Amino acid sequence: MFINDEIVREFEGINFVNACSGGLTFRIGLENGESINRRADTIEDGVHWIKEYGLAAAGLAAGSSMDFADEEGFDHPCGARVFLDEILIEAGEL
């Protein structure tokens, strides 16, 4: 399968986030077209990953777990979105 280099570049960096066990899991697109996952349990963790990998030019998509975060260890259904906003603000991205 051929993947256009321009398309791959659009998804380089953090391109997807899920709520997971009271934290966030970031999917990060790499230059070679592969992806890795990194976890943020604190605001500092999330800021570190954003500073290290950046946000994808294509944008940051969120899994449905972000809307039902109470099922993933957060106190409120929107808790993961609030946590992500705090990370983005601290990283200077929001």
PyMOL Python script that loads the backbone (N, CA, C, O; Angstrom):
from pymol import cmd

cmd.read_pdbstr("""\
ATOM      1  N   MET A   1       0.836  -1.181   0.000  1.00  0.00           N
ATOM      2  CA  MET A   1       0.000   0.000   0.000  1.00  0.00           C
ATOM      3  C   MET A   1       0.876   1.239   0.000  1.00  0.00           C
ATOM      4  O   MET A   1       1.810   1.339   0.796  1.00  0.00           O
ATOM      5  N   PHE A   2       0.593   2.159  -0.863  1.00  0.00           N
ATOM      6  CA  PHE A   2       1.356   3.397  -0.964  1.00  0.00           C
ATOM      7  C   PHE A   2       0.711   4.474  -0.109  1.00  0.00           C
ATOM      8  O   PHE A   2      -0.497   4.696  -0.182  1.00  0.00           O
ATOM      9  N   ILE A   3       1.514   5.134   0.694  1.00  0.00           N
ATOM     10  CA  ILE A   3       1.012   6.227   1.532  1.00  0.00           C
ATOM     11  C   ILE A   3       1.721   7.504   1.110  1.00  0.00           C
ATOM     12  O   ILE A   3       2.951   7.565   1.128  1.00  0.00           O
ATOM     13  N   ASN A   4       0.973   8.504   0.737  1.00  0.00           N
ATOM     14  CA  ASN A   4       1.503   9.789   0.325  1.00  0.00           C
ATOM     15  C   ASN A   4       2.240  10.446   1.489  1.00  0.00           C
ATOM     16  O   ASN A   4       1.702  10.539   2.592  1.00  0.00           O
ATOM     17  N   ASP A   5       3.471  10.900   1.246  1.00  0.00           N
ATOM     18  CA  ASP A   5       4.275  11.527   2.299  1.00  0.00           C
ATOM     19  C   ASP A   5       3.609  12.765   2.885  1.00  0.00           C
ATOM     20  O   ASP A   5       3.743  13.035   4.078  1.00  0.00           O
ATOM     21  N   GLU A   6       2.894  13.518   2.056  1.00  0.00           N
ATOM     22  CA  GLU A   6       2.213  14.715   2.562  1.00  0.00           C
ATOM     23  C   GLU A   6       1.132  14.333   3.573  1.00  0.00           C
ATOM     24  O   GLU A   6       0.968  15.005   4.591  1.00  0.00           O
ATOM     25  N   ILE A   7       0.413  13.280   3.300  1.00  0.00           N
ATOM     26  CA  ILE A   7      -0.638  12.822   4.213  1.00  0.00           C
ATOM     27  C   ILE A   7      -0.014  12.358   5.521  1.00  0.00           C
ATOM     28  O   ILE A   7      -0.519  12.681   6.597  1.00  0.00           O
ATOM     29  N   VAL A   8       1.073  11.608   5.443  1.00  0.00           N
ATOM     30  CA  VAL A   8       1.757  11.145   6.657  1.00  0.00           C
ATOM     31  C   VAL A   8       2.191  12.335   7.493  1.00  0.00           C
ATOM     32  O   VAL A   8       2.025  12.321   8.713  1.00  0.00           O
ATOM     33  N   ARG A   9       2.745  13.366   6.864  1.00  0.00           N
ATOM     34  CA  ARG A   9       3.202  14.557   7.609  1.00  0.00           C
ATOM     35  C   ARG A   9       2.050  15.261   8.325  1.00  0.00           C
ATOM     36  O   ARG A   9       2.242  15.820   9.405  1.00  0.00           O
ATOM     37  N   GLU A  10       0.866  15.237   7.736  1.00  0.00           N
ATOM     38  CA  GLU A  10      -0.299  15.865   8.370  1.00  0.00           C
ATOM     39  C   GLU A  10      -0.629  15.226   9.718  1.00  0.00           C
ATOM     40  O   GLU A  10      -1.177  15.880  10.605  1.00  0.00           O
ATOM     41  N   PHE A  11      -0.293  13.946   9.864  1.00  0.00           N
ATOM     42  CA  PHE A  11      -0.634  13.208  11.079  1.00  0.00           C
ATOM     43  C   PHE A  11       0.560  12.983  12.001  1.00  0.00           C
ATOM     44  O   PHE A  11       0.447  12.280  13.006  1.00  0.00           O
ATOM     45  N   GLU A  12       1.712  13.582  11.660  1.00  0.00           N
ATOM     46  CA  GLU A  12       2.869  13.497  12.557  1.00  0.00           C
ATOM     47  C   GLU A  12       2.569  14.297  13.814  1.00  0.00           C
ATOM     48  O   GLU A  12       2.021  15.397  13.737  1.00  0.00           O
ATOM     49  N   GLY A  13       2.921  13.755  14.960  1.00  0.00           N
ATOM     50  CA  GLY A  13       2.643  14.391  16.234  1.00  0.00           C
ATOM     51  C   GLY A  13       1.419  13.760  16.880  1.00  0.00           C
ATOM     52  O   GLY A  13       0.912  12.741  16.413  1.00  0.00           O
ATOM     53  N   ILE A  14       0.958  14.371  17.944  1.00  0.00           N
ATOM     54  CA  ILE A  14      -0.197  13.840  18.671  1.00  0.00           C
ATOM     55  C   ILE A  14      -1.439  14.090  17.831  1.00  0.00           C
ATOM     56  O   ILE A  14      -1.773  15.235  17.525  1.00  0.00           O
ATOM     57  N   ASN A  15      -2.124  13.006  17.459  1.00  0.00           N
ATOM     58  CA  ASN A  15      -3.274  13.144  16.578  1.00  0.00           C
ATOM     59  C   ASN A  15      -4.557  12.533  17.142  1.00  0.00           C
ATOM     60  O   ASN A  15      -5.627  12.691  16.554  1.00  0.00           O
ATOM     61  N   PHE A  16      -4.458  11.836  18.277  1.00  0.00           N
ATOM     62  CA  PHE A  16      -5.644  11.187  18.848  1.00  0.00           C
ATOM     63  C   PHE A  16      -5.458  11.047  20.349  1.00  0.00           C
ATOM     64  O   PHE A  16      -4.354  10.788  20.827  1.00  0.00           O
ATOM     65  N   VAL A  17      -6.548  11.220  21.088  1.00  0.00           N
ATOM     66  CA  VAL A  17      -6.500  11.095  22.544  1.00  0.00           C
ATOM     67  C   VAL A  17      -7.699  10.289  23.031  1.00  0.00           C
ATOM     68  O   VAL A  17      -8.808  10.423  22.513  1.00  0.00           O
ATOM     69  N   ASN A  18      -7.458   9.454  24.032  1.00  0.00           N
ATOM     70  CA  ASN A  18      -8.485   8.655  24.702  1.00  0.00           C
ATOM     71  C   ASN A  18      -8.349   8.826  26.209  1.00  0.00           C
ATOM     72  O   ASN A  18      -7.249   9.027  26.722  1.00  0.00           O
ATOM     73  N   ALA A  19      -9.471   8.747  26.912  1.00  0.00           N
ATOM     74  CA  ALA A  19      -9.440   8.633  28.366  1.00  0.00           C
ATOM     75  C   ALA A  19      -9.159   7.176  28.702  1.00  0.00           C
ATOM     76  O   ALA A  19      -9.686   6.271  28.055  1.00  0.00           O
ATOM     77  N   CYS A  20      -8.327   6.950  29.717  1.00  0.00           N
ATOM     78  CA  CYS A  20      -7.956   5.579  30.051  1.00  0.00           C
ATOM     79  C   CYS A  20      -7.514   5.503  31.511  1.00  0.00           C
ATOM     80  O   CYS A  20      -6.482   6.065  31.878  1.00  0.00           O
ATOM     81  N   SER A  21      -8.279   4.822  32.329  1.00  0.00           N
ATOM     82  CA  SER A  21      -7.917   4.569  33.732  1.00  0.00           C
ATOM     83  C   SER A  21      -7.487   5.825  34.488  1.00  0.00           C
ATOM     84  O   SER A  21      -6.460   5.830  35.167  1.00  0.00           O
ATOM     85  N   GLY A  22      -8.270   6.872  34.364  1.00  0.00           N
ATOM     86  CA  GLY A  22      -7.998   8.103  35.101  1.00  0.00           C
ATOM     87  C   GLY A  22      -6.934   8.995  34.493  1.00  0.00           C
ATOM     88  O   GLY A  22      -6.550   9.997  35.097  1.00  0.00           O
ATOM     89  N   GLY A  23      -6.456   8.652  33.318  1.00  0.00           N
ATOM     90  CA  GLY A  23      -5.454   9.458  32.615  1.00  0.00           C
ATOM     91  C   GLY A  23      -5.819   9.562  31.153  1.00  0.00           C
ATOM     92  O   GLY A  23      -6.928   9.210  30.751  1.00  0.00           O
ATOM     93  N   LEU A  24      -4.877  10.050  30.355  1.00  0.00           N
ATOM     94  CA  LEU A  24      -5.083  10.166  28.917  1.00  0.00           C
ATOM     95  C   LEU A  24      -4.037   9.344  28.185  1.00  0.00           C
ATOM     96  O   LEU A  24      -2.894   9.237  28.629  1.00  0.00           O
ATOM     97  N   THR A  25      -4.433   8.768  27.071  1.00  0.00           N
ATOM     98  CA  THR A  25      -3.505   8.082  26.191  1.00  0.00           C
ATOM     99  C   THR A  25      -3.466   8.843  24.878  1.00  0.00           C
ATOM    100  O   THR A  25      -4.493   9.041  24.229  1.00  0.00           O
ATOM    101  N   PHE A  26      -2.258   9.271  24.490  1.00  0.00           N
ATOM    102  CA  PHE A  26      -2.061   9.998  23.244  1.00  0.00           C
ATOM    103  C   PHE A  26      -1.526   9.043  22.178  1.00  0.00           C
ATOM    104  O   PHE A  26      -0.605   8.270  22.438  1.00  0.00           O
ATOM    105  N   ARG A  27      -2.106   9.098  20.978  1.00  0.00           N
ATOM    106  CA  ARG A  27      -1.516   8.400  19.831  1.00  0.00           C
ATOM    107  C   ARG A  27      -0.676   9.428  19.085  1.00  0.00           C
ATOM    108  O   ARG A  27      -1.135  10.531  18.791  1.00  0.00           O
ATOM    109  N   ILE A  28       0.556   9.049  18.785  1.00  0.00           N
ATOM    110  CA  ILE A  28       1.519   9.965  18.184  1.00  0.00           C
ATOM    111  C   ILE A  28       1.992   9.388  16.857  1.00  0.00           C
ATOM    112  O   ILE A  28       2.554   8.293  16.810  1.00  0.00           O
ATOM    113  N   GLY A  29       1.762  10.131  15.785  1.00  0.00           N
ATOM    114  CA  GLY A  29       2.238   9.721  14.471  1.00  0.00           C
ATOM    115  C   GLY A  29       3.712  10.064  14.324  1.00  0.00           C
ATOM    116  O   GLY A  29       4.148  11.159  14.679  1.00  0.00           O
ATOM    117  N   LEU A  30       4.469   9.115  13.798  1.00  0.00           N
ATOM    118  CA  LEU A  30       5.906   9.299  13.599  1.00  0.00           C
ATOM    119  C   LEU A  30       6.220   9.570  12.130  1.00  0.00           C
ATOM    120  O   LEU A  30       5.388   9.323  11.257  1.00  0.00           O
ATOM    121  N   GLU A  31       7.414  10.075  11.865  1.00  0.00           N
ATOM    122  CA  GLU A  31       7.833  10.410  10.501  1.00  0.00           C
ATOM    123  C   GLU A  31       7.749   9.229   9.550  1.00  0.00           C
ATOM    124  O   GLU A  31       7.483   9.414   8.362  1.00  0.00           O
ATOM    125  N   ASN A  32       7.970   8.029  10.043  1.00  0.00           N
ATOM    126  CA  ASN A  32       7.979   6.844   9.186  1.00  0.00           C
ATOM    127  C   ASN A  32       6.572   6.286   8.927  1.00  0.00           C
ATOM    128  O   ASN A  32       6.430   5.236   8.301  1.00  0.00           O
ATOM    129  N   GLY A  33       5.548   6.973   9.397  1.00  0.00           N
ATOM    130  CA  GLY A  33       4.172   6.541   9.183  1.00  0.00           C
ATOM    131  C   GLY A  33       3.628   5.636  10.273  1.00  0.00           C
ATOM    132  O   GLY A  33       2.429   5.358  10.306  1.00  0.00           O
ATOM    133  N   GLU A  34       4.489   5.173  11.162  1.00  0.00           N
ATOM    134  CA  GLU A  34       4.037   4.359  12.284  1.00  0.00           C
ATOM    135  C   GLU A  34       3.533   5.268  13.394  1.00  0.00           C
ATOM    136  O   GLU A  34       3.668   6.490  13.326  1.00  0.00           O
ATOM    137  N   SER A  35       2.946   4.650  14.423  1.00  0.00           N
ATOM    138  CA  SER A  35       2.485   5.444  15.557  1.00  0.00           C
ATOM    139  C   SER A  35       2.841   4.742  16.860  1.00  0.00           C
ATOM    140  O   SER A  35       3.033   3.527  16.915  1.00  0.00           O
ATOM    141  N   ILE A  36       2.920   5.554  17.897  1.00  0.00           N
ATOM    142  CA  ILE A  36       3.184   5.062  19.244  1.00  0.00           C
ATOM    143  C   ILE A  36       2.153   5.670  20.173  1.00  0.00           C
ATOM    144  O   ILE A  36       1.487   6.639  19.809  1.00  0.00           O
ATOM    145  N   ASN A  37       2.011   5.122  21.355  1.00  0.00           N
ATOM    146  CA  ASN A  37       1.118   5.662  22.375  1.00  0.00           C
ATOM    147  C   ASN A  37       1.934   6.104  23.574  1.00  0.00           C
ATOM    148  O   ASN A  37       2.911   5.456  23.948  1.00  0.00           O
ATOM    149  N   ARG A  38       1.526   7.205  24.169  1.00  0.00           N
ATOM    150  CA  ARG A  38       2.133   7.704  25.399  1.00  0.00           C
ATOM    151  C   ARG A  38       1.018   8.093  26.350  1.00  0.00           C
ATOM    152  O   ARG A  38      -0.051   8.528  25.920  1.00  0.00           O
ATOM    153  N   ARG A  39       1.264   7.937  27.636  1.00  0.00           N
ATOM    154  CA  ARG A  39       0.247   8.144  28.666  1.00  0.00           C
ATOM    155  C   ARG A  39       0.549   9.404  29.473  1.00  0.00           C
ATOM    156  O   ARG A  39       1.706   9.720  29.749  1.00  0.00           O
ATOM    157  N   ALA A  40      -0.515  10.114  29.845  1.00  0.00           N
ATOM    158  CA  ALA A  40      -0.405  11.277  30.715  1.00  0.00           C
ATOM    159  C   ALA A  40      -1.308  11.071  31.923  1.00  0.00           C
ATOM    160  O   ALA A  40      -2.530  10.989  31.796  1.00  0.00           O
ATOM    161  N   ASP A  41      -0.686  10.988  33.099  1.00  0.00           N
ATOM    162  CA  ASP A  41      -1.437  10.892  34.351  1.00  0.00           C
ATOM    163  C   ASP A  41      -1.475  12.221  35.089  1.00  0.00           C
ATOM    164  O   ASP A  41      -2.256  12.394  36.025  1.00  0.00           O
ATOM    165  N   THR A  42      -0.633  13.160  34.670  1.00  0.00           N
ATOM    166  CA  THR A  42      -0.588  14.488  35.273  1.00  0.00           C
ATOM    167  C   THR A  42      -0.540  15.532  34.162  1.00  0.00           C
ATOM    168  O   THR A  42      -0.248  15.208  33.010  1.00  0.00           O
ATOM    169  N   ILE A  43      -0.824  16.770  34.508  1.00  0.00           N
ATOM    170  CA  ILE A  43      -0.700  17.858  33.540  1.00  0.00           C
ATOM    171  C   ILE A  43       0.731  17.920  33.021  1.00  0.00           C
ATOM    172  O   ILE A  43       0.958  18.132  31.830  1.00  0.00           O
ATOM    173  N   GLU A  44       1.684  17.735  33.909  1.00  0.00           N
ATOM    174  CA  GLU A  44       3.093  17.791  33.516  1.00  0.00           C
ATOM    175  C   GLU A  44       3.425  16.714  32.481  1.00  0.00           C
ATOM    176  O   GLU A  44       4.171  16.968  31.536  1.00  0.00           O
ATOM    177  N   ASP A  45       2.868  15.510  32.663  1.00  0.00           N
ATOM    178  CA  ASP A  45       3.077  14.436  31.680  1.00  0.00           C
ATOM    179  C   ASP A  45       2.580  14.876  30.303  1.00  0.00           C
ATOM    180  O   ASP A  45       3.291  14.752  29.306  1.00  0.00           O
ATOM    181  N   GLY A  46       1.361  15.385  30.264  1.00  0.00           N
ATOM    182  CA  GLY A  46       0.767  15.798  28.993  1.00  0.00           C
ATOM    183  C   GLY A  46       1.543  16.906  28.322  1.00  0.00           C
ATOM    184  O   GLY A  46       1.754  16.875  27.109  1.00  0.00           O
ATOM    185  N   VAL A  47       1.972  17.892  29.104  1.00  0.00           N
ATOM    186  CA  VAL A  47       2.769  18.999  28.553  1.00  0.00           C
ATOM    187  C   VAL A  47       4.075  18.450  27.979  1.00  0.00           C
ATOM    188  O   VAL A  47       4.516  18.874  26.911  1.00  0.00           O
ATOM    189  N   HIS A  48       4.686  17.513  28.689  1.00  0.00           N
ATOM    190  CA  HIS A  48       5.932  16.912  28.204  1.00  0.00           C
ATOM    191  C   HIS A  48       5.735  16.289  26.827  1.00  0.00           C
ATOM    192  O   HIS A  48       6.545  16.520  25.928  1.00  0.00           O
ATOM    193  N   TRP A  49       4.671  15.501  26.643  1.00  0.00           N
ATOM    194  CA  TRP A  49       4.446  14.835  25.360  1.00  0.00           C
ATOM    195  C   TRP A  49       4.144  15.841  24.261  1.00  0.00           C
ATOM    196  O   TRP A  49       4.586  15.668  23.125  1.00  0.00           O
ATOM    197  N   ILE A  50       3.400  16.888  24.583  1.00  0.00           N
ATOM    198  CA  ILE A  50       3.115  17.920  23.584  1.00  0.00           C
ATOM    199  C   ILE A  50       4.397  18.638  23.192  1.00  0.00           C
ATOM    200  O   ILE A  50       4.625  18.893  22.010  1.00  0.00           O
ATOM    201  N   LYS A  51       5.227  18.965  24.157  1.00  0.00           N
ATOM    202  CA  LYS A  51       6.495  19.643  23.849  1.00  0.00           C
ATOM    203  C   LYS A  51       7.423  18.728  23.048  1.00  0.00           C
ATOM    204  O   LYS A  51       8.137  19.194  22.160  1.00  0.00           O
ATOM    205  N   GLU A  52       7.418  17.436  23.356  1.00  0.00           N
ATOM    206  CA  GLU A  52       8.319  16.503  22.668  1.00  0.00           C
ATOM    207  C   GLU A  52       7.859  16.176  21.250  1.00  0.00           C
ATOM    208  O   GLU A  52       8.681  16.118  20.335  1.00  0.00           O
ATOM    209  N   TYR A  53       6.544  15.960  21.053  1.00  0.00           N
ATOM    210  CA  TYR A  53       6.048  15.496  19.756  1.00  0.00           C
ATOM    211  C   TYR A  53       5.202  16.516  19.001  1.00  0.00           C
ATOM    212  O   TYR A  53       5.041  16.396  17.786  1.00  0.00           O
ATOM    213  N   GLY A  54       4.660  17.511  19.688  1.00  0.00           N
ATOM    214  CA  GLY A  54       3.797  18.488  19.045  1.00  0.00           C
ATOM    215  C   GLY A  54       2.434  17.920  18.714  1.00  0.00           C
ATOM    216  O   GLY A  54       2.192  16.721  18.854  1.00  0.00           O
ATOM    217  N   LEU A  55       1.550  18.791  18.275  1.00  0.00           N
ATOM    218  CA  LEU A  55       0.218  18.382  17.841  1.00  0.00           C
ATOM    219  C   LEU A  55       0.233  18.224  16.326  1.00  0.00           C
ATOM    220  O   LEU A  55       0.900  18.984  15.625  1.00  0.00           O
ATOM    221  N   ALA A  56      -0.494  17.248  15.829  1.00  0.00           N
ATOM    222  CA  ALA A  56      -0.543  16.984  14.394  1.00  0.00           C
ATOM    223  C   ALA A  56      -1.191  18.153  13.659  1.00  0.00           C
ATOM    224  O   ALA A  56      -2.132  18.767  14.160  1.00  0.00           O
ATOM    225  N   ALA A  57      -0.681  18.453  12.471  1.00  0.00           N
ATOM    226  CA  ALA A  57      -1.251  19.521  11.651  1.00  0.00           C
ATOM    227  C   ALA A  57      -2.702  19.227  11.283  1.00  0.00           C
ATOM    228  O   ALA A  57      -3.501  20.147  11.105  1.00  0.00           O
ATOM    229  N   ALA A  58      -3.040  17.944  11.170  1.00  0.00           N
ATOM    230  CA  ALA A  58      -4.406  17.547  10.818  1.00  0.00           C
ATOM    231  C   ALA A  58      -5.390  17.758  11.968  1.00  0.00           C
ATOM    232  O   ALA A  58      -6.603  17.692  11.766  1.00  0.00           O
ATOM    233  N   GLY A  59      -4.882  18.009  13.160  1.00  0.00           N
ATOM    234  CA  GLY A  59      -5.740  18.230  14.314  1.00  0.00           C
ATOM    235  C   GLY A  59      -5.681  17.082  15.307  1.00  0.00           C
ATOM    236  O   GLY A  59      -5.035  16.060  15.073  1.00  0.00           O
ATOM    237  N   LEU A  60      -6.360  17.274  16.399  1.00  0.00           N
ATOM    238  CA  LEU A  60      -6.389  16.302  17.489  1.00  0.00           C
ATOM    239  C   LEU A  60      -7.799  15.729  17.599  1.00  0.00           C
ATOM    240  O   LEU A  60      -8.736  16.435  17.970  1.00  0.00           O
ATOM    241  N   ALA A  61      -7.940  14.457  17.276  1.00  0.00           N
ATOM    242  CA  ALA A  61      -9.235  13.779  17.391  1.00  0.00           C
ATOM    243  C   ALA A  61      -9.341  13.142  18.776  1.00  0.00           C
ATOM    244  O   ALA A  61      -8.329  12.841  19.410  1.00  0.00           O
ATOM    245  N   ALA A  62     -10.565  12.942  19.231  1.00  0.00           N
ATOM    246  CA  ALA A  62     -10.793  12.361  20.555  1.00  0.00           C
ATOM    247  C   ALA A  62     -11.734  11.171  20.454  1.00  0.00           C
ATOM    248  O   ALA A  62     -12.730  11.208  19.730  1.00  0.00           O
ATOM    249  N   GLY A  63     -11.407  10.120  21.185  1.00  0.00           N
ATOM    250  CA  GLY A  63     -12.258   8.943  21.243  1.00  0.00           C
ATOM    251  C   GLY A  63     -13.489   9.198  22.097  1.00  0.00           C
ATOM    252  O   GLY A  63     -13.524  10.151  22.875  1.00  0.00           O
ATOM    253  N   SER A  64     -14.487   8.358  21.956  1.00  0.00           N
ATOM    254  CA  SER A  64     -15.732   8.523  22.712  1.00  0.00           C
ATOM    255  C   SER A  64     -15.509   8.404  24.215  1.00  0.00           C
ATOM    256  O   SER A  64     -16.324   8.885  25.002  1.00  0.00           O
ATOM    257  N   SER A  65     -14.410   7.767  24.618  1.00  0.00           N
ATOM    258  CA  SER A  65     -14.119   7.665  26.057  1.00  0.00           C
ATOM    259  C   SER A  65     -13.931   9.048  26.687  1.00  0.00           C
ATOM    260  O   SER A  65     -14.080   9.206  27.898  1.00  0.00           O
ATOM    261  N   MET A  66     -13.607  10.034  25.872  1.00  0.00           N
ATOM    262  CA  MET A  66     -13.454  11.399  26.387  1.00  0.00           C
ATOM    263  C   MET A  66     -14.797  11.976  26.828  1.00  0.00           C
ATOM    264  O   MET A  66     -14.838  12.875  27.667  1.00  0.00           O
ATOM    265  N   ASP A  67     -15.887  11.469  26.271  1.00  0.00           N
ATOM    266  CA  ASP A  67     -17.230  11.938  26.625  1.00  0.00           C
ATOM    267  C   ASP A  67     -17.869  11.122  27.740  1.00  0.00           C
ATOM    268  O   ASP A  67     -18.892  11.516  28.300  1.00  0.00           O
ATOM    269  N   PHE A  68     -17.269   9.998  28.052  1.00  0.00           N
ATOM    270  CA  PHE A  68     -17.770   9.115  29.110  1.00  0.00           C
ATOM    271  C   PHE A  68     -16.639   8.799  30.079  1.00  0.00           C
ATOM    272  O   PHE A  68     -16.447   7.653  30.483  1.00  0.00           O
ATOM    273  N   ALA A  69     -15.898   9.838  30.442  1.00  0.00           N
ATOM    274  CA  ALA A  69     -14.675   9.661  31.229  1.00  0.00           C
ATOM    275  C   ALA A  69     -14.935   9.077  32.610  1.00  0.00           C
ATOM    276  O   ALA A  69     -14.035   8.483  33.204  1.00  0.00           O
ATOM    277  N   ASP A  70     -16.154   9.233  33.135  1.00  0.00           N
ATOM    278  CA  ASP A  70     -16.464   8.624  34.426  1.00  0.00           C
ATOM    279  C   ASP A  70     -16.374   7.104  34.360  1.00  0.00           C
ATOM    280  O   ASP A  70     -16.187   6.449  35.385  1.00  0.00           O
ATOM    281  N   GLU A  71     -16.505   6.542  33.168  1.00  0.00           N
ATOM    282  CA  GLU A  71     -16.339   5.101  32.980  1.00  0.00           C
ATOM    283  C   GLU A  71     -14.863   4.712  32.903  1.00  0.00           C
ATOM    284  O   GLU A  71     -14.525   3.529  32.886  1.00  0.00           O
ATOM    285  N   GLU A  72     -13.991   5.718  32.858  1.00  0.00           N
ATOM    286  CA  GLU A  72     -12.547   5.497  32.750  1.00  0.00           C
ATOM    287  C   GLU A  72     -11.793   6.070  33.951  1.00  0.00           C
ATOM    288  O   GLU A  72     -10.610   6.395  33.850  1.00  0.00           O
ATOM    289  N   GLY A  73     -12.483   6.193  35.088  1.00  0.00           N
ATOM    290  CA  GLY A  73     -11.809   6.585  36.316  1.00  0.00           C
ATOM    291  C   GLY A  73     -11.825   8.063  36.652  1.00  0.00           C
ATOM    292  O   GLY A  73     -11.243   8.466  37.659  1.00  0.00           O
ATOM    293  N   PHE A  74     -12.475   8.884  35.835  1.00  0.00           N
ATOM    294  CA  PHE A  74     -12.604  10.306  36.152  1.00  0.00           C
ATOM    295  C   PHE A  74     -13.864  10.517  36.990  1.00  0.00           C
ATOM    296  O   PHE A  74     -14.785   9.701  36.957  1.00  0.00           O
ATOM    297  N   ASP A  75     -13.897  11.610  37.734  1.00  0.00           N
ATOM    298  CA  ASP A  75     -15.039  11.894  38.609  1.00  0.00           C
ATOM    299  C   ASP A  75     -16.295  12.319  37.860  1.00  0.00           C
ATOM    300  O   ASP A  75     -17.401  12.188  38.383  1.00  0.00           O
ATOM    301  N   HIS A  76     -16.137  12.822  36.647  1.00  0.00           N
ATOM    302  CA  HIS A  76     -17.254  13.378  35.891  1.00  0.00           C
ATOM    303  C   HIS A  76     -17.138  12.913  34.439  1.00  0.00           C
ATOM    304  O   HIS A  76     -16.029  12.681  33.959  1.00  0.00           O
ATOM    305  N   PRO A  77     -18.271  12.773  33.727  1.00  0.00           N
ATOM    306  CA  PRO A  77     -18.196  12.357  32.328  1.00  0.00           C
ATOM    307  C   PRO A  77     -17.299  13.252  31.459  1.00  0.00           C
ATOM    308  O   PRO A  77     -16.683  12.773  30.506  1.00  0.00           O
ATOM    309  N   CYS A  78     -17.225  14.535  31.782  1.00  0.00           N
ATOM    310  CA  CYS A  78     -16.400  15.476  31.008  1.00  0.00           C
ATOM    311  C   CYS A  78     -15.013  15.673  31.613  1.00  0.00           C
ATOM    312  O   CYS A  78     -14.254  16.523  31.145  1.00  0.00           O
ATOM    313  N   GLY A  79     -14.674  14.911  32.632  1.00  0.00           N
ATOM    314  CA  GLY A  79     -13.410  15.100  33.345  1.00  0.00           C
ATOM    315  C   GLY A  79     -12.175  14.977  32.468  1.00  0.00           C
ATOM    316  O   GLY A  79     -11.201  15.701  32.672  1.00  0.00           O
ATOM    317  N   ALA A  80     -12.198  14.079  31.502  1.00  0.00           N
ATOM    318  CA  ALA A  80     -11.034  13.910  30.630  1.00  0.00           C
ATOM    319  C   ALA A  80     -10.862  15.105  29.706  1.00  0.00           C
ATOM    320  O   ALA A  80      -9.735  15.504  29.409  1.00  0.00           O
ATOM    321  N   ARG A  81     -11.970  15.679  29.249  1.00  0.00           N
ATOM    322  CA  ARG A  81     -11.884  16.868  28.388  1.00  0.00           C
ATOM    323  C   ARG A  81     -11.349  18.062  29.178  1.00  0.00           C
ATOM    324  O   ARG A  81     -10.553  18.845  28.657  1.00  0.00           O
ATOM    325  N   VAL A  82     -11.776  18.200  30.413  1.00  0.00           N
ATOM    326  CA  VAL A  82     -11.256  19.277  31.265  1.00  0.00           C
ATOM    327  C   VAL A  82      -9.759  19.079  31.484  1.00  0.00           C
ATOM    328  O   VAL A  82      -8.987  20.034  31.404  1.00  0.00           O
ATOM    329  N   PHE A  83      -9.347  17.848  31.760  1.00  0.00           N
ATOM    330  CA  PHE A  83      -7.939  17.519  31.953  1.00  0.00           C
ATOM    331  C   PHE A  83      -7.136  17.843  30.694  1.00  0.00           C
ATOM    332  O   PHE A  83      -6.058  18.429  30.786  1.00  0.00           O
ATOM    333  N   LEU A  84      -7.647  17.469  29.527  1.00  0.00           N
ATOM    334  CA  LEU A  84      -6.964  17.771  28.272  1.00  0.00           C
ATOM    335  C   LEU A  84      -6.855  19.276  28.069  1.00  0.00           C
ATOM    336  O   LEU A  84      -5.800  19.765  27.665  1.00  0.00           O
ATOM    337  N   ASP A  85      -7.920  20.018  28.341  1.00  0.00           N
ATOM    338  CA  ASP A  85      -7.866  21.479  28.226  1.00  0.00           C
ATOM    339  C   ASP A  85      -6.798  22.065  29.128  1.00  0.00           C
ATOM    340  O   ASP A  85      -6.067  22.968  28.721  1.00  0.00           O
ATOM    341  N   GLU A  86      -6.699  21.559  30.352  1.00  0.00           N
ATOM    342  CA  GLU A  86      -5.668  22.055  31.281  1.00  0.00           C
ATOM    343  C   GLU A  86      -4.267  21.795  30.721  1.00  0.00           C
ATOM    344  O   GLU A  86      -3.383  22.644  30.832  1.00  0.00           O
ATOM    345  N   ILE A  87      -4.072  20.631  30.126  1.00  0.00           N
ATOM    346  CA  ILE A  87      -2.783  20.302  29.517  1.00  0.00           C
ATOM    347  C   ILE A  87      -2.491  21.244  28.347  1.00  0.00           C
ATOM    348  O   ILE A  87      -1.389  21.783  28.241  1.00  0.00           O
ATOM    349  N   LEU A  88      -3.474  21.441  27.475  1.00  0.00           N
ATOM    350  CA  LEU A  88      -3.276  22.302  26.304  1.00  0.00           C
ATOM    351  C   LEU A  88      -3.004  23.747  26.702  1.00  0.00           C
ATOM    352  O   LEU A  88      -2.183  24.420  26.079  1.00  0.00           O
ATOM    353  N   ILE A  89      -3.686  24.225  27.733  1.00  0.00           N
ATOM    354  CA  ILE A  89      -3.447  25.589  28.222  1.00  0.00           C
ATOM    355  C   ILE A  89      -2.032  25.709  28.770  1.00  0.00           C
ATOM    356  O   ILE A  89      -1.313  26.652  28.440  1.00  0.00           O
ATOM    357  N   GLU A  90      -1.637  24.768  29.593  1.00  0.00           N
ATOM    358  CA  GLU A  90      -0.299  24.785  30.192  1.00  0.00           C
ATOM    359  C   GLU A  90       0.798  24.687  29.127  1.00  0.00           C
ATOM    360  O   GLU A  90       1.877  25.259  29.283  1.00  0.00           O
ATOM    361  N   ALA A  91       0.513  23.955  28.043  1.00  0.00           N
ATOM    362  CA  ALA A  91       1.487  23.792  26.955  1.00  0.00           C
ATOM    363  C   ALA A  91       1.481  24.974  25.996  1.00  0.00           C
ATOM    364  O   ALA A  91       2.308  25.042  25.087  1.00  0.00           O
ATOM    365  N   GLY A  92       0.542  25.916  26.199  1.00  0.00           N
ATOM    366  CA  GLY A  92       0.455  27.083  25.323  1.00  0.00           C
ATOM    367  C   GLY A  92      -0.220  26.798  23.992  1.00  0.00           C
ATOM    368  O   GLY A  92       0.000  27.514  23.015  1.00  0.00           O
ATOM    369  N   GLU A  93      -1.037  25.758  23.949  1.00  0.00           N
ATOM    370  CA  GLU A  93      -1.707  25.366  22.707  1.00  0.00           C
ATOM    371  C   GLU A  93      -3.180  25.736  22.684  1.00  0.00           C
ATOM    372  O   GLU A  93      -3.857  25.487  21.686  1.00  0.00           O
ATOM    373  N   LEU A  94      -3.694  26.324  23.758  1.00  0.00           N
ATOM    374  CA  LEU A  94      -5.108  26.673  23.816  1.00  0.00           C
ATOM    375  C   LEU A  94      -5.273  28.021  24.472  1.00  0.00           C
ATOM    376  O   LEU A  94      -6.396  28.503  24.620  1.00  0.00           O
TER     377      LEU A  94
END
""", "prot")
cmd.dss("prot")
cmd.show_as("cartoon", "prot")
cmd.util.cbc("prot")
cmd.orient("prot")
